[in-house]
Amino acid sequence: MTFMLEAPDTTRAPVRTAPPVWLVVALACAGQFLVVLDISVVNVALPSVRGGLGLDEQGLQWVVNAYSIAFAGFMLLGGRAGDLYGRKRMFLVGLGLFTLASLAGGLAQEGWHLLVARAVQGLGAAVLAPSTLTLVTSAVPEGAARARAIATWTAVGAGGGAAGGFVGGLLVEALSWRWVLLINVPVGAVVLAAAARWITESRAGDGRRLDLPGALLVTAGLATLAYGVSQTEAAGWTAASTVVPLCAGLALVALFLLAEARAKAPLMPLGLLRIRSVASANVAMFLSGSAMFCMWFFMTLYAQNVLGYTPLHAGLALVPSSVAVIVGSKVAPRLMRATGPRAVAVLGTLVATGGFAWQSTMTADGGYLTAIMIPGVLMMLGAGLAGTPLASLATSGAAPEEAGLVAGLVNTSRTMGGSLGLAVMATIAAARTNGVDTPEALTEGYALVFTTGAVVLAAGALLMWAWLPRTRAGAGQAG
């Protein structure tokens, strides 16, 4: 009887051809570009936001932090939700939230309107970002083709961060600060419509329910940690407003791990952390992110505060670096086939280390070619070369039903590493300048940041060589 009832529906169902792989990858990368772009694009607009909405320094800080805290806090939850409820569904939900929040933020009439909109943007980004990577890995079979697709995803994500300053400066100067948010609306609407039409649903949850206690603990823990890190710039590392949330966040994450060890259907099976490729690549991405994320921030400050560039000119000055990260990401799969992902990750990290070391020699009267362009190209070429094999390794070795969670872990490692690294580097720069804001003093502070970054990356290269798994060149694995 069941067969008789179901058979007519099956015969009448329209036959849909699978969408071209390149289209799925392009849509996923467009979503990732928007997510990463909005981490940095707002920074250039903050002075105009202050004038438009009357926010004070603390309010301006929260324009950035509201997004980053929600983004970091909900990432693992967003990744697992994609596994359980469908990657396409979570992609559409995340992008829809992100687009609507961008519209609300661009039309904000009060400061608190903008802060709420930025928090919802961060939530949408946390749901969207893991789905972008899982859509790529599920659409492309494991092997050389997947490595190339991940390279494109890596390049687009890095390009989004790189383009933030330029796009923000262009929009603020040509239109107004509101357009750094409103620009997401037409782009998001087009991607949303195309994704609804062309992306096919995939999930691997086997009917499991979401681990609600684990979800609450990890979200609260990561968000509290992100909040503590965000407090360091204004309050310092020893203030109660910094120490308390950092300790509370660590305690919540520890409780999460204890709960997961006992849960029947955990949000994050701890066995994932025993997979060498997953554990080592995520630690490497955390370390790399802690240095690489700072590059754009301090290079922009150096260009504007020391060399006197306008925001738009500072963005234009970093265009070669943006191109370099794309080139590095696209070259990486070829090198991975020849030498394996571990060697390429180490090579890229060493190239970036050389760029950071070069940048640490900056002076207050540096020329564009030797003080910005060449070291910037080296740093970002290395970032592109290292990012693709690390993302490939971090998503390999896990079962298909854990793909969304692993993608969430990748984004969490990179985001938390970048947030913590920026907070530490800002403290290092402030300690060296000691309140003096002359070009010479600022240059010394920025130079110390790049020296520290070079040391971190050199240590990261050693760790990668010792811990990342060796895979045979040309193996079927992604790399």
C-alpha positions in Angstrom: 0.0 0.0 0.0 2.8 2.3 0.9 4.5 1.6 -2.4 1.2 2.3 -4.3 0.9 5.6 -2.6 4.5 6.7 -3.2 5.0 5.4 -6.7 3.0 8.0 -8.5 4.8 10.9 -6.8 8.1 9.3 -7.8 7.1 9.0 -11.4 5.8 12.6 -11.6 8.9 14.1 -9.9 10.8 16.3 -12.3 14.3 15.0 -13.2 16.9 17.6 -12.1 20.4 17.4 -13.5 23.1 18.0 -11.0 24.5 21.5 -11.1 28.0 22.0 -12.5 30.6 21.6 -9.9 32.2 24.9 -10.7 28.9 26.7 -10.0 28.6 25.1 -6.5 32.2 26.0 -5.7 31.6 29.6 -7.0 28.5 30.0 -4.8 30.2 28.6 -1.7 33.2 30.9 -2.3 30.9 33.9 -2.7 29.4 33.2 0.7 32.8 32.8 2.3 34.0 36.0 0.6 31.1 38.0 2.3 31.8 36.5 5.7 35.5 37.3 5.7 35.1 40.7 4.0 32.9 41.9 6.8 35.5 41.1 9.5 37.7 43.9 8.1 35.6 46.1 5.8 34.0 48.0 8.7 37.3 49.1 10.3 37.8 51.8 7.7 34.3 53.2 8.2 34.6 53.5 12.0 35.5 57.3 12.0 32.4 58.0 9.8 30.2 55.8 12.0 31.2 57.8 15.0 30.1 61.0 13.3 26.9 59.4 11.9 25.6 57.7 15.0 27.5 59.5 17.8 29.2 56.4 19.2 32.0 56.8 21.6 35.3 54.8 21.5 33.8 51.9 23.4 30.8 51.8 21.1 33.0 51.8 18.1 34.9 48.8 19.5 31.7 46.9 19.9 30.8 47.5 16.2 33.7 45.2 15.5 33.4 42.9 18.6 29.7 42.2 18.3 30.4 40.6 14.9 33.5 38.7 15.9 32.2 37.4 19.2 29.0 36.0 17.7 31.0 34.6 14.7 33.5 32.8 16.9 30.9 31.6 19.5 28.4 30.0 17.1 30.9 28.5 14.6 31.0 24.9 15.9 27.2 24.9 16.4 26.7 26.1 12.8 29.0 23.4 11.5 27.2 20.6 13.3 23.8 22.0 12.3 24.8 21.6 8.7 25.6 18.0 9.3 22.3 17.3 11.0 19.8 19.5 9.1 21.4 19.9 5.7 24.3 21.9 4.4 22.2 23.7 1.7 19.6 24.6 4.3 22.2 26.1 6.7 23.9 27.9 3.9 20.6 29.6 3.0 19.7 30.3 6.6 23.1 31.7 7.4 23.2 33.9 4.2 19.6 35.0 4.7 20.4 36.2 8.3 23.6 37.8 7.2 21.9 39.7 4.3 19.0 40.9 6.4 21.3 42.0 9.2 23.4 43.9 6.7 20.3 45.8 5.6 19.3 46.6 9.1 22.9 47.8 10.0 23.1 49.9 6.9 19.7 51.6 7.8 20.5 51.9 11.5 19.4 55.2 13.1 20.8 54.6 16.6 24.1 53.1 17.8 22.4 50.2 19.5 20.6 49.3 16.2 23.9 48.9 14.5 25.4 46.8 17.4 22.4 44.4 17.3 22.6 44.1 13.5 26.3 43.4 13.7 25.7 40.6 16.3 23.1 39.0 14.0 25.5 39.3 11.1 28.0 37.4 13.1 25.5 34.7 13.9 24.6 34.4 10.3 28.2 34.2 9.3 28.8 31.4 11.9 26.0 29.3 10.3 27.2 30.2 6.8 30.9 29.8 7.0 31.2 26.0 7.8 28.6 25.3 5.1 30.7 27.0 2.4 33.6 24.6 3.0 31.4 21.4 3.3 29.6 22.3 0.1 33.0 22.5 -1.6 34.3 19.2 -0.2 31.0 17.3 -0.8 30.7 18.6 -4.4 34.2 17.6 -5.4 35.6 14.1 -5.0 38.7 13.7 -2.8 41.9 14.1 -4.8 43.6 16.7 -7.0 40.3 18.3 -8.0 39.3 18.8 -4.4 42.6 20.3 -3.6 42.1 22.8 -6.4 38.6 23.6 -5.2 39.9 24.1 -1.6 42.6 26.3 -3.0 39.9 28.5 -4.6 38.0 28.6 -1.3 41.2 29.6 0.6 42.1 32.2 -2.0 38.6 33.8 -2.0 38.5 33.8 1.8 42.0 35.4 2.1 41.1 37.8 -0.7 38.0 38.9 1.3 40.2 39.8 4.3 42.7 41.6 2.0 40.0 43.5 0.1 38.3 44.8 3.2 40.4 47.9 3.6 40.3 48.8 -0.1 36.5 48.1 -0.5 35.7 50.0 2.7 37.8 53.0 1.8 36.3 53.2 -1.7 32.7 52.9 -0.4 33.2 55.4 2.4 34.9 58.0 0.2 32.5 57.6 -2.8 29.2 57.0 -0.9 28.9 56.7 2.9 29.8 54.4 5.8 26.4 52.8 5.4 27.4 51.2 2.1 30.0 49.0 3.7 27.0 47.1 5.0 24.4 47.8 2.3 26.7 46.4 -0.4 26.1 43.0 1.1 22.4 43.1 0.3 22.3 42.9 -3.5 25.2 40.5 -3.5 23.7 38.3 -0.8 20.3 38.3 -2.6 21.8 37.2 -5.9 23.9 34.4 -4.2 20.8 33.4 -2.1 18.6 33.0 -5.2 21.3 31.1 -7.2 22.0 28.8 -4.2 18.3 28.0 -3.7 18.1 27.1 -7.4 21.3 25.2 -8.1 22.8 23.8 -4.9 21.5 20.3 -4.0 20.9 19.3 -0.4 23.3 17.0 1.5 23.4 15.8 5.0 24.9 13.0 7.0 23.3 13.2 10.4 21.7 9.7 10.5 18.7 11.1 12.3 20.7 12.2 15.3 19.5 15.1 17.4 21.6 18.1 18.2 23.5 17.8 21.5 21.9 20.8 23.2 24.0 20.8 26.4 27.2 20.6 24.4 26.0 23.3 22.0 25.2 25.7 24.9 28.5 25.0 26.6 30.8 25.5 23.6 28.9 28.5 22.3 29.0 30.2 25.7 32.6 29.2 26.1 33.9 30.5 22.8 31.8 33.6 22.9 33.1 34.4 26.5 36.7 33.8 25.4 36.2 36.1 22.4 34.7 38.7 24.7 37.7 38.4 27.0 40.1 38.8 24.1 38.2 41.9 22.9 38.6 43.5 26.3 42.4 43.4 26.2 42.8 46.4 23.9 40.8 48.8 26.2 41.4 47.3 29.6 44.7 45.4 29.3 45.5 41.8 30.1 45.5 42.0 33.9 42.1 43.9 34.4 39.3 42.0 36.0 37.1 42.7 32.9 39.6 40.7 30.9 40.7 38.0 33.3 37.3 37.0 34.5 35.8 36.3 31.0 38.9 34.6 29.8 38.9 32.2 32.9 35.2 31.7 32.6 35.5 30.9 28.9 38.2 28.4 29.5 36.2 26.8 32.3 33.1 26.5 30.0 35.2 24.9 27.2 36.6 22.4 29.8 33.1 21.6 30.9 32.1 21.1 27.2 34.9 18.6 26.7 33.9 16.7 29.9 30.3 16.7 28.7 31.3 15.5 25.2 33.3 12.6 26.7 30.1 11.3 28.3 27.4 12.2 25.7 25.9 9.4 23.6 25.6 11.6 20.5 28.1 14.4 21.2 28.2 17.7 19.3 31.9 17.1 18.8 33.1 13.5 19.1 36.5 13.8 20.9 37.8 11.1 18.6 38.2 13.8 16.0 41.0 15.3 18.0 42.8 12.0 17.9 43.0 12.1 14.1 46.4 13.4 13.4 45.6 15.4 10.3 42.6 17.2 12.0 44.4 18.0 15.2 47.8 19.1 13.8 46.3 21.1 10.9 43.9 23.0 13.3 46.8 23.9 15.7 48.8 25.0 12.7 46.0 27.2 11.4 45.6 28.7 14.9 49.2 29.7 15.0 49.3 30.9 11.4 46.1 32.9 11.9 47.5 34.6 15.1 50.3 36.1 12.9 48.7 36.4 9.5 45.5 38.2 10.6 47.6 41.0 12.1 49.4 41.7 8.9 46.5 43.6 7.2 45.7 45.6 10.4 49.2 46.8 11.1 50.2 47.3 7.5 47.2 49.6 7.1 48.1 51.5 10.3 51.7 51.9 9.1 50.6 53.2 5.8 48.1 55.7 7.2 49.6 56.7 10.6 53.3 56.8 9.6 53.5 57.2 5.8 50.4 59.5 5.5 48.3 57.4 3.1 44.6 58.0 2.9 42.3 54.9 3.6 41.7 54.4 -0.1 45.4 54.7 -0.9 46.3 52.3 1.9 43.8 49.8 0.4 45.3 50.3 -3.1 48.8 49.8 -1.7 47.9 46.3 -0.5 46.4 45.2 -3.8 49.6 43.4 -4.8 49.5 41.5 -1.5 45.9 40.5 -2.3 46.9 39.2 -5.7 49.8 37.3 -4.1 47.6 35.3 -1.7 45.4 34.3 -4.6 48.5 33.2 -6.6 49.8 31.2 -3.7 46.5 29.5 -3.1 46.2 28.5 -6.8 49.9 27.3 -7.1 49.7 25.2 -3.9 47.7 22.2 -5.3 50.3 21.7 -8.0 53.1 21.7 -5.5 51.1 19.4 -3.2 50.9 16.8 -5.9 54.6 16.9 -6.3 55.8 17.1 -2.7 52.8 16.5 -0.5 50.8 18.9 1.7 53.1 19.0 4.7 56.1 20.2 2.6 53.9 22.9 0.9 52.5 24.1 4.3 56.0 24.4 5.7 57.3 26.1 2.6 54.5 28.7 2.6 55.0 29.4 6.3 58.8 29.9 5.7 58.1 32.3 2.8 55.7 34.2 5.1 58.3 34.2 7.9 60.7 35.9 5.5 58.1 38.5 4.6 57.5 39.3 8.3 61.2 39.5 9.0 61.6 41.9 6.1 58.7 44.0 7.3 60.2 44.2 10.8 63.0 46.4 9.3 60.5 49.2 8.4 61.4 52.8 8.9 59.4 56.0 9.4 60.3 57.2 5.9 60.1 53.9 4.0 59.4 53.8 0.3 56.4 51.9 -1.0 58.3 49.2 -2.9 60.6 48.0 -0.1 58.5 49.0 2.9 55.0 47.7 1.8 54.8 46.0 -1.5 57.6 43.4 -1.5 57.3 42.2 2.1 53.5 42.3 1.8 53.7 40.1 -1.3 56.0 37.6 0.5 53.7 37.4 3.6 50.6 36.8 1.6 52.2 34.5 -1.0 53.3 32.4 1.9 49.8 32.6 3.5 48.2 31.3 0.3 50.7 28.5 -0.1 50.2 27.3 3.5 46.5 27.9 3.7 45.4 25.4 1.1 47.3 22.3 2.4 46.3 23.1 5.9 42.6 23.3 5.0 42.9 20.1 3.0 44.6 18.2 5.9 42.1 19.6 8.4 39.1 18.3 6.5 40.7 14.9 5.6 40.4 11.8 7.7 37.1 12.6 9.2 33.9 10.7 8.4 31.4 12.3 6.0 28.9 12.8 8.8 31.4 15.0 10.6 32.3 17.2 7.6 30.3 20.2 8.8 31.7 20.0 12.3 35.3 19.8 11.0 34.7 22.8 8.7 33.4 24.7 11.7 36.5 23.7 13.7 38.7 24.9 10.8 37.0 28.3 10.8 37.0 28.5 14.6 40.8 27.8 14.8 41.6 30.5 12.3 39.2 33.0 13.8 40.2 32.5 17.4 43.9 32.5 16.5 43.4 35.7 14.6 41.5 37.4 17.4 43.9 36.3 20.1 46.9 37.2 17.9 45.6 40.7 17.2 45.0 41.3 20.9 48.5 40.2 21.8 50.2 42.1 19.0 48.3 45.3 19.8 49.5 45.0 23.4 53.1 44.5 22.2 52.9 47.5 20.0 51.4 49.7 22.7 54.0 48.6 25.2 56.8 49.6 22.8 55.4 53.0 21.9 54.5 53.7 25.6 51.9 56.3 24.6 54.1 58.2 22.2 52.4 58.6 18.8 55.2 60.1 16.7 55.9 58.4 13.4 59.2 57.0 14.7 57.7 55.6 17.9 54.7 54.0 16.0 57.2 52.5 13.5 59.1 50.9 16.4 55.9 49.4 17.8 54.8 48.0 14.4 58.2 46.7 13.7 58.2 44.7 17.0 54.9 43.2 16.0 56.3 41.9 12.7 59.4 40.6 14.5 57.1 38.7 16.9 55.0 37.4 14.0 58.2 36.1 12.3 59.1 34.2 15.5 55.6 32.7 15.8 55.6 31.6 12.2 59.1 30.1 12.4 57.9 28.1 15.4 54.8 27.1 13.5 56.9 25.8 10.6 58.9 23.6 12.9 55.7 22.3 14.5 54.2 21.6 11.0 57.2 19.6 9.9 57.2 17.5 13.1 53.4 17.0 13.5 51.6 17.2 10.2 51.1 13.8 8.7 53.3 12.7 5.8 51.3 11.8 2.7 52.8 10.4 -0.5 53.1 13.0 -3.2 50.4 12.5 -5.8 48.2 10.4 -3.4 44.6 10.4 -3.8 44.2 12.4 -0.7 43.6 16.2 -1.0 47.3 16.8 -1.5 
